[in-house]
Amino acid sequence: MPTMLDVTGLGHTYAGANGHTAVSDLSFRVEAGELTCIVGPSGCGKSTLLRAIAHLLEPTTGEVRLHGDLVTSVPEDLAVVFQDYGRSLFPWMTVRGNVEFPLRARGLSRTERRERATETLASVGLDASATKYPWQLSGGMQQRVAIARALACRPALLLMDEPFASVDAQTRFELEDLLLRVRREQDTTVLLVTHDIDESVYLGDRILVLSTSPASIVAELPVDLGRERDQISTRESETFVHLRGEVARLLRQPIPAAEAPADAGEPRTRRPRWWRWGRGSTEIPPAAEQRSDAPPAEDVTAASGSDAPEESTADSTAEPETSEDSATTRAAESPVADEPISEEAASEEAGPEDSASERAAAEEPEPADASATEQASEDGSTSETAPAVAPPGESKRARRRRQAQETARAAEAEQPESTPEASTEDTGKSEGTARRA
Ligand SMILES: Nc1ncnc2c1ncn2[C@@H]1O[C@H](COP(=O)(O)OP(=O)(O)OP(=O)(O)O)[C@@H](O)[C@H]1O
């Protein structure tokens, strides 16, 4: 088979103060018609590798060749399918419109576009949904649209970055089989990144196992399962079971500390310091101030990410992930974003409702009698309806929930005393209930 993809000495170091090297000196080939799976620990650089191959990121070192041609910009005969179909489809376009969209840029006439879209949608079982909008489809159907859009371009190489990670297990099996069928029918060359060891064995002709960050290849395993695969019998076969064990062992191998890069394993969602500065707070949370084992201010700030180590100190000071948080994280992971996204942009993505309510919560004053209530609480003398002080390090979401509960309790307390009849009736009912029990 001729070589479709030739990656030589590929490396990528992200720009910025820390200059994180995500991929280092990586070399491998993918032959035409082959389906190669890439597995590796979380954060090792799999997505960075795919983006560098597609030239969505400029490689820092090395080169990529697609059927012999040096890749210097995003190649026309290459398509990428990302995990998050919700973000990759245009919600204002019909299914057919989404599939036809990239064909316009490739200069196909209206009739050709229509024919190609109809044919590709039929091949992924969506011919009946051509005039629907993405938001009218299930998650699995939306991912089919994303796959159809990529296939409609008849790419020489299809790159897939955890394409089935966002769907349920049953849909995942269906989409895996769809990929195998389409690949057989169209002889597409596929390079697929997955977290799922079983998926890599089920789909791949070959598996590349990557090391922790910066990614390098630790093993290359041929998958001797033939082209015809079945979700039940293949997964039960001896070869399958042996291979999945082999991949799992390779992924588990601890890296000796001496070999581990200094910046390896840095959590991707760890928030930079500007994240908290952007919220107008550089203060040490009170709980951390009071604790003798609390880390210094900078550590507390850094540990506020959702991926921060789960220690009791972090628990008491870290804010839970809000939609705004995840929007920030997601935005920072954008394929074209090496630089942090501004908070305004992240708020926009989080939606006006979210950011408005977050702002409102931030502007709410603390209870005036906070210290008195805190003292009462310590004494055990706080009544159930007394306004409670905000616990140190309490998140905005938790505060909103607590305040709603307080309001409800206050409303209950203001209700008129129940009449003697009502009390008797109540008592009778509860006695009846107790008796039945
Ligand atoms: N835009 C960026 N700027 C700086 N560092 C980044 C950026 N994107 C990713 N990284 C870092 O590069 C490393 C590799 O990230 P990448 O997303 O490629 O890993 P991955 O193997 O795909 O992760 P996962 O399996 O969790 O999806 C991580 O340490 C990550 O924090």
The ligand as a Gaussian input file, in Angstrom:
#p B3LYP/6-31G(d) Opt

LIG

0 1
 N       -3.798000      25.986000      23.820000
 C       -2.963000      25.430000      24.697000
 N       -2.027000      26.169000      25.330000
 C       -1.162000      25.609000      26.190000
 N       -1.139000      24.297000      26.496000
 C       -2.046000      23.523000      25.895000
 C       -3.007000      24.030000      24.970000
 N       -3.788000      23.006000      24.534000
 C       -3.326000      21.922000      25.167000
 N       -2.295000      22.226000      25.980000
 C       -1.532000      21.312000      26.815000
 O       -0.904000      20.362000      25.981000
 C       -0.972000      19.079000      26.578000
 C       -1.616000      18.121000      25.593000
 O       -2.963000      18.530000      25.380000
 P       -3.894000      17.711000      24.391000
 O       -5.239000      18.339000      24.401000
 O       -3.220000      17.577000      23.089000
 O       -3.911000      16.301000      25.133000
 P       -4.864000      15.051000      24.870000
 O       -4.000000      13.859000      24.956000
 O       -5.664000      15.225000      23.634000
 O       -5.805000      15.173000      26.139000
 P       -7.197000      14.426000      26.411000
 O       -6.943000      12.976000      26.214000
 O       -7.491000      14.761000      27.826000
 O       -8.196000      14.983000      25.436000
 C       -1.740000      19.217000      27.867000
 O       -0.821000      19.263000      28.930000
 C       -2.440000      20.535000      27.724000
 O       -2.565000      21.177000      28.962000

